[in-house]
Amino acid sequence: MRLLLVIPAVLLTLGGCGQVANVRSLSTGYVPPQGGETARIRLLTDGLVRAVPGRDCLDWNVPGAGVMASAKPGFPDHNGENLGIPGPIYSLAGSVSSELVVPANKPITLHYLGRLQYSRQCAKTMTFVPQPGVDYMVQATMSADCSFQLDELEAGSKQWAMVQPQPAGKVSMCNAIDNF
C-alpha cells in the first residue's frame, strides 16, 4: 500500500523537471560556441526563437541552449547582432533580426514560438546540420502560417538558395519525461 502512495509522488516530482527546463530556456540566452568549426545564421523572426546546439531534439539542459532572438521585450536575446552576413535583410513589421555563430557538422534544433496574434499562437520546430563556412538565413514567422524558411549562401556564392532542413520530420523532446 505504501508503494502505491510513493509512485504518484515520484511521478509528480519528475513530471515537473521538464517544465522547469522549459521555463529556464525562456530566461537563458543562447551561447555561441567558443571554438571548433562554425557556420553563421541570420535569424529573422516576429516571435521568439530558441536553439539547442548539438542535438536534433529539444533538450533545454544542453550547454549553450537558449533564446537567440525575441520580438517581445523581456527575454534574453541577441537582437541586432551583426556578423556581416552578405545580402539584404528582409523584415516584416514587428520582426527582429540577429546574426549568430553556430557549431558546424552537428545538428542544431530551433524552436519558434509565435506571438499571440488574432487569438492564435503557434509553435514550430526545425533541425538541420550547418556546414562549416556556410551562411544560413532562417525566417520564423506566423505570417506564412507558422513556418520556418531555411536559405543558405555557400562560401564564394552570391545567390541565396532555399534548402529543406535535414533531417526532415517532427522534432520531439530528447527525453520523454520532459513532455510532462
C-alpha positions in Angstrom: 0.0 0.0 0.0 2.8 2.4 0.8 4.4 1.8 -2.6 1.1 2.9 -4.3 1.4 6.2 -2.5 5.0 6.7 -3.4 4.7 6.1 -7.1 2.4 9.1 -7.8 4.6 11.4 -5.7 7.7 10.4 -7.7 5.9 10.9 -11.0 4.7 14.3 -10.0 8.2 15.3 -8.9 9.8 14.0 -12.1 7.0 15.5 -14.2 7.9 18.9 -13.2 11.6 18.6 -14.3 10.8 19.1 -18.0 8.7 22.1 -17.2 11.5 23.7 -15.1 13.9 23.2 -18.0 11.3 24.6 -20.5 10.9 27.8 -18.3 14.7 28.0 -17.9 15.0 28.0 -21.7 13.0 31.2 -21.8 15.2 33.0 -19.4 18.6 31.9 -20.7 20.3 33.3 -23.8 21.9 31.2 -26.5 25.6 30.8 -26.0 27.7 30.7 -29.3 30.5 28.1 -29.5 33.9 29.3 -28.4 35.9 27.0 -30.8 35.7 24.4 -33.4 34.2 24.6 -36.9 31.3 27.0 -37.2 28.7 28.4 -39.5 26.8 31.7 -39.3 23.0 32.2 -39.1 21.0 35.3 -39.8 17.7 34.9 -37.9 14.6 36.9 -38.8 11.5 36.4 -36.5 8.3 38.0 -35.4 8.2 35.8 -32.3 10.7 34.1 -30.1 13.4 31.6 -31.4 15.3 29.3 -29.1 18.1 27.0 -30.1 19.5 23.6 -28.9 23.1 23.2 -30.3 24.4 19.7 -30.9 21.0 18.0 -30.8 18.3 17.0 -33.3 15.7 17.1 -30.5 14.7 19.5 -27.8 16.7 19.4 -24.6 16.9 22.8 -22.7 19.6 21.5 -20.4 22.2 21.3 -23.1 25.1 23.8 -22.6 24.5 26.8 -24.9 20.8 26.2 -25.4 18.6 29.3 -25.0 17.0 32.3 -26.7 18.5 33.6 -29.9 16.0 36.4 -30.8 12.8 37.7 -29.5 10.4 40.3 -30.9 8.8 40.7 -27.5 10.8 42.5 -24.8 11.7 40.9 -21.5 13.6 37.8 -22.8 17.4 37.5 -23.1 18.2 37.8 -26.8 20.9 38.7 -29.4 18.7 41.1 -31.3 20.6 43.3 -33.7 23.9 41.4 -33.6 25.6 41.7 -36.9 28.4 39.5 -38.2 28.4 40.9 -41.7 26.5 38.2 -43.5 26.1 39.4 -47.1 22.7 40.2 -48.7 19.7 42.3 -47.7 17.8 41.8 -44.5 14.1 41.5 -45.3 11.8 42.0 -42.4 8.2 42.3 -41.6 6.8 45.0 -39.3 7.4 44.0 -35.7 10.2 41.5 -36.5 13.8 41.4 -35.3 17.0 40.1 -36.7 20.2 38.7 -35.3 23.3 37.1 -36.8 25.0 34.4 -34.7 27.7 31.8 -34.9 26.6 28.1 -34.5 28.6 24.9 -34.4 29.1 23.2 -37.7 28.9 19.5 -38.6 26.5 19.0 -35.6 22.7 19.3 -35.6 21.1 22.4 -34.2 17.4 22.5 -33.3 15.4 25.7 -33.5 12.1 26.2 -31.7 9.8 29.1 -32.8 7.1 30.4 -30.5 4.9 32.9 -32.4 3.4 35.8 -30.5 -0.2 35.8 -29.7 -1.9 37.3 -32.7 -5.6 37.4 -33.7 -6.4 35.0 -30.8 -3.9 32.4 -32.1 -0.4 31.3 -31.3 1.9 28.8 -32.8 4.9 26.7 -32.1 7.2 25.1 -34.7 10.5 23.2 -34.6 13.2 22.6 -37.1 16.6 20.9 -37.1 19.5 20.8 -39.6 23.2 20.3 -39.7 25.1 23.5 -40.6 28.1 23.1 -42.8 31.4 24.8 -42.0 31.9 28.3 -43.6 28.3 28.4 -44.9 26.0 31.3 -44.1 22.3 30.5 -43.4 19.2 32.6 -43.2 16.3 31.3 -41.1 12.9 33.1 -41.2 10.5 32.1 -38.4 7.1 33.8 -38.8 3.4 33.5 -38.2 2.6 35.4 -41.4 3.3 32.3 -43.5 1.1 30.0 -41.4 3.6 29.4 -38.6 6.6 28.4 -40.5 10.4 28.3 -40.9 12.2 29.0 -44.1 15.9 28.0 -44.4 18.2 29.5 -47.0 21.9 29.0 -47.5 24.7 31.0 -49.1 27.7 28.8 -49.8 31.2 30.2 -49.4 32.0 32.3 -52.5 28.5 32.3 -53.8 26.4 35.4 -54.3 23.0 33.7 -54.6 20.9 32.6 -51.6 19.2 29.2 -52.2 16.2 27.8 -50.3 17.0 24.4 -48.7 15.0 21.8 -46.9 16.1 21.2 -43.3 17.7 17.8 -42.9 16.9 15.6 -41.2 13.3 16.3 -42.0 10.3 15.3 -39.8 8.9 16.2 -36.5 11.3 17.3 -33.8 10.5 15.9 -30.3 11.8 16.1 -26.8 15.2 14.3 -26.3 13.9 12.9 -23.0 10.3 11.6 -23.0 9.9 12.7 -19.3 10.4 16.4 -20.5 6.9 16.2 -22.0 5.3 16.2 -18.6 
